[in-house]
Amino acid sequence: MTASTTATGVAFDAQGQASDEQRRNLAMQALVRDLAATGAAQLESCVRCGQCANACHFYVTTGDPKYTPIRKLRPLEQAYHRHVGPFAPLFRLFGIVPRVTAAELEEWEQLLFDSCTMCGRCTLACPMGIDIADLVKQSRHAMFAAGLIPDRLELMDRTTKLWGSPATPSEDFADIIREAGTQFGVAMKIDEPKADYLITVAPAELTEHTKALADAAKVLNALGVKWTYHSDGFEASNIGYLNGDIALQETMTRKLIDAAIKIGAHTLVLPECGHAYGAARWEAGRWYGDKLPVRVIHMTEFLDEAVTSGRIKLKKVGQSASFHDPCQLGRRGGVIKAPRNILAALGVEVKELADAGTVGWCCGGGGGVVSNKRADPLRYRVFEMKRRQVEDAGADRFVTACGQCRITLNLGASKYKWDRKAESLLELVADNLIA
C-alpha cells in the first residue's frame, strides 16, 4: 500500500502494484459492469438542479462545491457516456467525453470515501428520484477493483478475510461471549445446535462495547426464547459492503444466512449497526433471490416487537431524550416509529432534533468514514452541527441505535470536551427490564 498526493495536493492511498493505466482499466471495467438499466436511467435523469448539495452534511458544513453529491458520481457518469450510453460511439469518436484518467480516479478516492457516508439524504432530496447514495456505492466497487481505497479500510478488509471479522479471529468469538457473560453476570448461549433466533454482532461489541453482548442476552433470556450466538456466523457489519468489495460482501452475508439455516433459526437479529441493516436486510437478496430463507431484522425492530406485544416490561425511566436516527435504519430502512415506541414504554419524553426521522442529519462517520483517519477533519465539522442540534433540543439524554454512530458522536464529544454522551437504546432497555 502507498500513501500519495495528486498534483493538486489531494491525498489518496493505493493498494497493490498495478500501474496507473492498469488501475484506470480495472476501474472502468467495474463501472461498466455495474451499470444496469436502472443506473443508466438515473444518470440520464440528472438535471443539475443542485438540490442534493444542501442535503449533504459535508457540503453544508464546509461550503466547498467539490463536496456536492452529484460531483462524486463524475467518474461513473463519464464512464457511462463514453462506454455504455446510446451516443457512446460518437462521444468516443469525436472526443466529446474524454477517458477517465488514473489521476482523476485518485482525486475521486477522497470524494467517494472521505466525504460520503452513503447516508441517502441526497437521494431523498433529488426531485428526479436518483439514488445517489447507491450510485456512490457502485462507484466504490470500481475504486476497490482499482486498488484505490483508504489504507484503514483496506486493512479492515484484509483482516476480515483472514479472521472472519475486522475485530477478532472467529476462533476467539466464543471466548469473548463467555467472558462478557461472566463480566456482566448474564447467562450466555453460544454455538447452540438448534435455536429460533440467531443473534449477530458488530465489531465494536467485541472490543469496547462488550456490554451490548450481555444486554442482548439479558433481553432474550427474559423473553424465554431459544436463541444463540454462533461462531459460524456472527460478524454483521460487512466491511465488503462499505469498501466496494463485492466478493467479501457476499461471503459475509452468506456466513450469517447460512448459519441461521444450519441451526434452524427463523429470525436473524442484526446488532445496533446501521450498515449491517443495509447489507443483510436489503442486499442479501442478491444471492438468495427475492425471498430470504430467514427473517432478517434489526435489534431495534426486535425490541419494539417485544415491548409493544407486552412480552417484556420496562421500568419507567422518566426524563427526556433526543433520538439520533441512524441513516441506514431510519432513512434507508424506514424504522422510525420503533425506537420512539421503546422510549415511550420507558416513560421517556422524546424531544426531537430540528431534523429528525427520515430527514435526520448523519452522524458523519457512516460508510466507513469514522474508520478512515484521513477524514477526521471533515467528520468533526459534521459533529459540530449535530452537537448544536442536540443542545437546542434541550433533552436530558441523547440516545441512538447504532454502535457506529455512538462511536462517531462520542469521539466528537471527546475532542470538543462536550459533556454529553450518546447512549445505546439496547442498553437502556436491558438496564430497565422488569424481571
Secondary structure as a PSIPRED ss2 file (coil, helix, strand):
# PSIPRED VFORMAT (PSIPRED V4.0)

   1 M C   1.000  0.000  0.000
   2 T E   0.000  0.000  1.000
   3 A E   0.000  0.000  1.000
   4 S E   0.000  0.000  1.000
   5 T E   0.000  0.000  1.000
   6 T C   1.000  0.000  0.000
   7 A C   1.000  0.000  0.000
   8 T C   1.000  0.000  0.000
   9 G C   1.000  0.000  0.000
  10 V C   1.000  0.000  0.000
  11 A E   0.000  0.000  1.000
  12 F E   0.000  0.000  1.000
  13 D E   0.000  0.000  1.000
  14 A E   0.000  0.000  1.000
  15 Q C   1.000  0.000  0.000
  16 G C   1.000  0.000  0.000
  17 Q C   1.000  0.000  0.000
  18 A C   1.000  0.000  0.000
  19 S C   1.000  0.000  0.000
  20 D H   0.000  1.000  0.000
  21 E H   0.000  1.000  0.000
  22 Q H   0.000  1.000  0.000
  23 R H   0.000  1.000  0.000
  24 R H   0.000  1.000  0.000
  25 N H   0.000  1.000  0.000
  26 L H   0.000  1.000  0.000
  27 A H   0.000  1.000  0.000
  28 M H   0.000  1.000  0.000
  29 Q H   0.000  1.000  0.000
  30 A H   0.000  1.000  0.000
  31 L H   0.000  1.000  0.000
  32 V H   0.000  1.000  0.000
  33 R H   0.000  1.000  0.000
  34 D H   0.000  1.000  0.000
  35 L C   1.000  0.000  0.000
  36 A C   1.000  0.000  0.000
  37 A H   0.000  1.000  0.000
  38 T H   0.000  1.000  0.000
  39 G H   0.000  1.000  0.000
  40 A H   0.000  1.000  0.000
  41 A H   0.000  1.000  0.000
  42 Q H   0.000  1.000  0.000
  43 L H   0.000  1.000  0.000
  44 E H   0.000  1.000  0.000
  45 S H   0.000  1.000  0.000
  46 C C   1.000  0.000  0.000
  47 V C   1.000  0.000  0.000
  48 R C   1.000  0.000  0.000
  49 C C   1.000  0.000  0.000
  50 G C   1.000  0.000  0.000
  51 Q C   1.000  0.000  0.000
  52 C C   1.000  0.000  0.000
  53 A H   0.000  1.000  0.000
  54 N H   0.000  1.000  0.000
  55 A H   0.000  1.000  0.000
  56 C C   1.000  0.000  0.000
  57 H H   0.000  1.000  0.000
  58 F H   0.000  1.000  0.000
  59 Y H   0.000  1.000  0.000
  60 V H   0.000  1.000  0.000
  61 T H   0.000  1.000  0.000
  62 T H   0.000  1.000  0.000
  63 G C   1.000  0.000  0.000
  64 D C   1.000  0.000  0.000
  65 P H   0.000  1.000  0.000
  66 K H   0.000  1.000  0.000
  67 Y H   0.000  1.000  0.000
  68 T C   1.000  0.000  0.000
  69 P H   0.000  1.000  0.000
  70 I H   0.000  1.000  0.000
  71 R H   0.000  1.000  0.000
  72 K H   0.000  1.000  0.000
  73 L H   0.000  1.000  0.000
  74 R H   0.000  1.000  0.000
  75 P H   0.000  1.000  0.000
  76 L H   0.000  1.000  0.000
  77 E H   0.000  1.000  0.000
  78 Q H   0.000  1.000  0.000
  79 A H   0.000  1.000  0.000
  80 Y H   0.000  1.000  0.000
  81 H H   0.000  1.000  0.000
  82 R H   0.000  1.000  0.000
  83 H H   0.000  1.000  0.000
  84 V H   0.000  1.000  0.000
  85 G C   1.000  0.000  0.000
  86 P C   1.000  0.000  0.000
  87 F C   1.000  0.000  0.000
  88 A H   0.000  1.000  0.000
  89 P H   0.000  1.000  0.000
  90 L H   0.000  1.000  0.000
  91 F H   0.000  1.000  0.000
  92 R H   0.000  1.000  0.000
  93 L H   0.000  1.000  0.000
  94 F C   1.000  0.000  0.000
  95 G C   1.000  0.000  0.000
  96 I C   1.000  0.000  0.000
  97 V C   1.000  0.000  0.000
  98 P C   1.000  0.000  0.000
  99 R C   1.000  0.000  0.000
 100 V C   1.000  0.000  0.000
 101 T C   1.000  0.000  0.000
 102 A H   0.000  1.000  0.000
 103 A H   0.000  1.000  0.000
 104 E H   0.000  1.000  0.000
 105 L H   0.000  1.000  0.000
 106 E H   0.000  1.000  0.000
 107 E H   0.000  1.000  0.000
 108 W H   0.000  1.000  0.000
 109 E H   0.000  1.000  0.000
 110 Q H   0.000  1.000  0.000
 111 L H   0.000  1.000  0.000
 112 L H   0.000  1.000  0.000
 113 F H   0.000  1.000  0.000
 114 D C   1.000  0.000  0.000
 115 S C   1.000  0.000  0.000
 116 C C   1.000  0.000  0.000
 117 T C   1.000  0.000  0.000
 118 M C   1.000  0.000  0.000
 119 C C   1.000  0.000  0.000
 120 G C   1.000  0.000  0.000
 121 R H   0.000  1.000  0.000
 122 C H   0.000  1.000  0.000
 123 T H   0.000  1.000  0.000
 124 L H   0.000  1.000  0.000
 125 A H   0.000  1.000  0.000
 126 C C   1.000  0.000  0.000
 127 P C   1.000  0.000  0.000
 128 M C   1.000  0.000  0.000
 129 G C   1.000  0.000  0.000
 130 I C   1.000  0.000  0.000
 131 D C   1.000  0.000  0.000
 132 I H   0.000  1.000  0.000
 133 A H   0.000  1.000  0.000
 134 D H   0.000  1.000  0.000
 135 L H   0.000  1.000  0.000
 136 V H   0.000  1.000  0.000
 137 K H   0.000  1.000  0.000
 138 Q H   0.000  1.000  0.000
 139 S H   0.000  1.000  0.000
 140 R H   0.000  1.000  0.000
 141 H H   0.000  1.000  0.000
 142 A H   0.000  1.000  0.000
 143 M H   0.000  1.000  0.000
 144 F H   0.000  1.000  0.000
 145 A H   0.000  1.000  0.000
 146 A C   1.000  0.000  0.000
 147 G C   1.000  0.000  0.000
 148 L C   1.000  0.000  0.000
 149 I C   1.000  0.000  0.000
 150 P C   1.000  0.000  0.000
 151 D H   0.000  1.000  0.000
 152 R H   0.000  1.000  0.000
 153 L H   0.000  1.000  0.000
 154 E H   0.000  1.000  0.000
 155 L H   0.000  1.000  0.000
 156 M H   0.000  1.000  0.000
 157 D H   0.000  1.000  0.000
 158 R H   0.000  1.000  0.000
 159 T H   0.000  1.000  0.000
 160 T H   0.000  1.000  0.000
 161 K H   0.000  1.000  0.000
 162 L H   0.000  1.000  0.000
 163 W H   0.000  1.000  0.000
 164 G C   1.000  0.000  0.000
 165 S C   1.000  0.000  0.000
 166 P C   1.000  0.000  0.000
 167 A C   1.000  0.000  0.000
 168 T C   1.000  0.000  0.000
 169 P C   1.000  0.000  0.000
 170 S H   0.000  1.000  0.000
 171 E H   0.000  1.000  0.000
 172 D H   0.000  1.000  0.000
 173 F H   0.000  1.000  0.000
 174 A H   0.000  1.000  0.000
 175 D H   0.000  1.000  0.000
 176 I H   0.000  1.000  0.000
 177 I H   0.000  1.000  0.000
 178 R H   0.000  1.000  0.000
 179 E H   0.000  1.000  0.000
 180 A H   0.000  1.000  0.000
 181 G H   0.000  1.000  0.000
 182 T H   0.000  1.000  0.000
 183 Q H   0.000  1.000  0.000
 184 F H   0.000  1.000  0.000
 185 G C   1.000  0.000  0.000
 186 V C   1.000  0.000  0.000
 187 A C   1.000  0.000  0.000
 188 M C   1.000  0.000  0.000
 189 K C   1.000  0.000  0.000
 190 I E   0.000  0.000  1.000
 191 D C   1.000  0.000  0.000
 192 E C   1.000  0.000  0.000
 193 P C   1.000  0.000  0.000
 194 K C   1.000  0.000  0.000
 195 A C   1.000  0.000  0.000
 196 D C   1.000  0.000  0.000
 197 Y E   0.000  0.000  1.000
 198 L E   0.000  0.000  1.000
 199 I E   0.000  0.000  1.000
 200 T C   1.000  0.000  0.000
 201 V E   0.000  0.000  1.000
 202 A C   1.000  0.000  0.000
 203 P H   0.000  1.000  0.000
 204 A H   0.000  1.000  0.000
 205 E H   0.000  1.000  0.000
 206 L H   0.000  1.000  0.000
 207 T C   1.000  0.000  0.000
 208 E C   1.000  0.000  0.000
 209 H C   1.000  0.000  0.000
 210 T C   1.000  0.000  0.000
 211 K H   0.000  1.000  0.000
 212 A H   0.000  1.000  0.000
 213 L H   0.000  1.000  0.000
 214 A H   0.000  1.000  0.000
 215 D H   0.000  1.000  0.000
 216 A H   0.000  1.000  0.000
 217 A H   0.000  1.000  0.000
 218 K H   0.000  1.000  0.000
 219 V H   0.000  1.000  0.000
 220 L H   0.000  1.000  0.000
 221 N H   0.000  1.000  0.000
 222 A H   0.000  1.000  0.000
 223 L H   0.000  1.000  0.000
 224 G C   1.000  0.000  0.000
 225 V C   1.000  0.000  0.000
 226 K C   1.000  0.000  0.000
 227 W E   0.000  0.000  1.000
 228 T E   0.000  0.000  1.000
 229 Y E   0.000  0.000  1.000
 230 H C   1.000  0.000  0.000
 231 S C   1.000  0.000  0.000
 232 D C   1.000  0.000  0.000
 233 G C   1.000  0.000  0.000
 234 F C   1.000  0.000  0.000
 235 E E   0.000  0.000  1.000
 236 A C   1.000  0.000  0.000
 237 S C   1.000  0.000  0.000
 238 N C   1.000  0.000  0.000
 239 I H   0.000  1.000  0.000
 240 G H   0.000  1.000  0.000
 241 Y H   0.000  1.000  0.000
 242 L H   0.000  1.000  0.000
 243 N H   0.000  1.000  0.000
 244 G C   1.000  0.000  0.000
 245 D C   1.000  0.000  0.000
 246 I H   0.000  1.000  0.000
 247 A H   0.000  1.000  0.000
 248 L H   0.000  1.000  0.000
 249 Q H   0.000  1.000  0.000
 250 E H   0.000  1.000  0.000
 251 T H   0.000  1.000  0.000
 252 M H   0.000  1.000  0.000
 253 T H   0.000  1.000  0.000
 254 R H   0.000  1.000  0.000
 255 K H   0.000  1.000  0.000
 256 L H   0.000  1.000  0.000
 257 I H   0.000  1.000  0.000
 258 D H   0.000  1.000  0.000
 259 A H   0.000  1.000  0.000
 260 A H   0.000  1.000  0.000
 261 I H   0.000  1.000  0.000
 262 K H   0.000  1.000  0.000
 263 I C   1.000  0.000  0.000
 264 G C   1.000  0.000  0.000
 265 A C   1.000  0.000  0.000
 266 H C   1.000  0.000  0.000
 267 T E   0.000  0.000  1.000
 268 L E   0.000  0.000  1.000
 269 V E   0.000  0.000  1.000
 270 L E   0.000  0.000  1.000
 271 P C   1.000  0.000  0.000
 272 E C   1.000  0.000  0.000
 273 C C   1.000  0.000  0.000
 274 G H   0.000  1.000  0.000
 275 H H   0.000  1.000  0.000
 276 A H   0.000  1.000  0.000
 277 Y H   0.000  1.000  0.000
 278 G H   0.000  1.000  0.000
 279 A H   0.000  1.000  0.000
 280 A H   0.000  1.000  0.000
 281 R H   0.000  1.000  0.000
 282 W H   0.000  1.000  0.000
 283 E C   1.000  0.000  0.000
 284 A C   1.000  0.000  0.000
 285 G H   0.000  1.000  0.000
 286 R H   0.000  1.000  0.000
 287 W H   0.000  1.000  0.000
 288 Y H   0.000  1.000  0.000
 289 G C   1.000  0.000  0.000
 290 D C   1.000  0.000  0.000
 291 K C   1.000  0.000  0.000
 292 L C   1.000  0.000  0.000
 293 P C   1.000  0.000  0.000
 294 V C   1.000  0.000  0.000
 295 R E   0.000  0.000  1.000
 296 V E   0.000  0.000  1.000
 297 I E   0.000  0.000  1.000
 298 H E   0.000  0.000  1.000
 299 M H   0.000  1.000  0.000
 300 T H   0.000  1.000  0.000
 301 E H   0.000  1.000  0.000
 302 F H   0.000  1.000  0.000
 303 L H   0.000  1.000  0.000
 304 D H   0.000  1.000  0.000
 305 E H   0.000  1.000  0.000
 306 A H   0.000  1.000  0.000
 307 V H   0.000  1.000  0.000
 308 T H   0.000  1.000  0.000
 309 S C   1.000  0.000  0.000
 310 G C   1.000  0.000  0.000
 311 R C   1.000  0.000  0.000
 312 I C   1.000  0.000  0.000
 313 K C   1.000  0.000  0.000
 314 L E   0.000  0.000  1.000
 315 K C   1.000  0.000  0.000
 316 K C   1.000  0.000  0.000
 317 V C   1.000  0.000  0.000
 318 G C   1.000  0.000  0.000
 319 Q C   1.000  0.000  0.000
 320 S E   0.000  0.000  1.000
 321 A E   0.000  0.000  1.000
 322 S E   0.000  0.000  1.000
 323 F E   0.000  0.000  1.000
 324 H E   0.000  0.000  1.000
 325 D C   1.000  0.000  0.000
 326 P C   1.000  0.000  0.000
 327 C C   1.000  0.000  0.000
 328 Q C   1.000  0.000  0.000
 329 L C   1.000  0.000  0.000
 330 G C   1.000  0.000  0.000
 331 R C   1.000  0.000  0.000
 332 R C   1.000  0.000  0.000
 333 G C   1.000  0.000  0.000
 334 G C   1.000  0.000  0.000
 335 V C   1.000  0.000  0.000
 336 I C   1.000  0.000  0.000
 337 K H   0.000  1.000  0.000
 338 A H   0.000  1.000  0.000
 339 P H   0.000  1.000  0.000
 340 R H   0.000  1.000  0.000
 341 N H   0.000  1.000  0.000
 342 I H   0.000  1.000  0.000
 343 L H   0.000  1.000  0.000
 344 A H   0.000  1.000  0.000
 345 A H   0.000  1.000  0.000
 346 L C   1.000  0.000  0.000
 347 G C   1.000  0.000  0.000
 348 V C   1.000  0.000  0.000
 349 E E   0.000  0.000  1.000
 350 V E   0.000  0.000  1.000
 351 K C   1.000  0.000  0.000
 352 E C   1.000  0.000  0.000
 353 L C   1.000  0.000  0.000
 354 A C   1.000  0.000  0.000
 355 D C   1.000  0.000  0.000
 356 A C   1.000  0.000  0.000
 357 G H   0.000  1.000  0.000
 358 T H   0.000  1.000  0.000
 359 V H   0.000  1.000  0.000
 360 G C   1.000  0.000  0.000
 361 W C   1.000  0.000  0.000
 362 C C   1.000  0.000  0.000
 363 C C   1.000  0.000  0.000
 364 G C   1.000  0.000  0.000
 365 G C   1.000  0.000  0.000
 366 G C   1.000  0.000  0.000
 367 G C   1.000  0.000  0.000
 368 G C   1.000  0.000  0.000
 369 V H   0.000  1.000  0.000
 370 V H   0.000  1.000  0.000
 371 S H   0.000  1.000  0.000
 372 N C   1.000  0.000  0.000
 373 K H   0.000  1.000  0.000
 374 R H   0.000  1.000  0.000
 375 A H   0.000  1.000  0.000
 376 D H   0.000  1.000  0.000
 377 P H   0.000  1.000  0.000
 378 L H   0.000  1.000  0.000
 379 R H   0.000  1.000  0.000
 380 Y H   0.000  1.000  0.000
 381 R H   0.000  1.000  0.000
 382 V H   0.000  1.000  0.000
 383 F H   0.000  1.000  0.000
 384 E H   0.000  1.000  0.000
 385 M H   0.000  1.000  0.000
 386 K H   0.000  1.000  0.000
 387 R H   0.000  1.000  0.000
 388 R H   0.000  1.000  0.000
 389 Q H   0.000  1.000  0.000
 390 V H   0.000  1.000  0.000
 391 E H   0.000  1.000  0.000
 392 D H   0.000  1.000  0.000
 393 A H   0.000  1.000  0.000
 394 G C   1.000  0.000  0.000
 395 A C   1.000  0.000  0.000
 396 D C   1.000  0.000  0.000
 397 R E   0.000  0.000  1.000
 398 F E   0.000  0.000  1.000
 399 V E   0.000  0.000  1.000
 400 T E   0.000  0.000  1.000
 401 A C   1.000  0.000  0.000
 402 C C   1.000  0.000  0.000
 403 G H   0.000  1.000  0.000
 404 Q H   0.000  1.000  0.000
 405 C H   0.000  1.000  0.000
 406 R H   0.000  1.000  0.000
 407 I H   0.000  1.000  0.000
 408 T H   0.000  1.000  0.000
 409 L H   0.000  1.000  0.000
 410 N H   0.000  1.000  0.000
 411 L H   0.000  1.000  0.000
 412 G H   0.000  1.000  0.000
 413 A H   0.000  1.000  0.000
 414 S H   0.000  1.000  0.000
 415 K H   0.000  1.000  0.000
 416 Y C   1.000  0.000  0.000
 417 K C   1.000  0.000  0.000
 418 W C   1.000  0.000  0.000
 419 D C   1.000  0.000  0.000
 420 R C   1.000  0.000  0.000
 421 K C   1.000  0.000  0.000
 422 A E   0.000  0.000  1.000
 423 E E   0.000  0.000  1.000
 424 S E   0.000  0.000  1.000
 425 L H   0.000  1.000  0.000
 426 L H   0.000  1.000  0.000
 427 E H   0.000  1.000  0.000
 428 L H   0.000  1.000  0.000
 429 V H   0.000  1.000  0.000
 430 A H   0.000  1.000  0.000
 431 D C   1.000  0.000  0.000
 432 N C   1.000  0.000  0.000
 433 L E   0.000  0.000  1.000
 434 I C   1.000  0.000  0.000
 435 A C   1.000  0.000  0.000
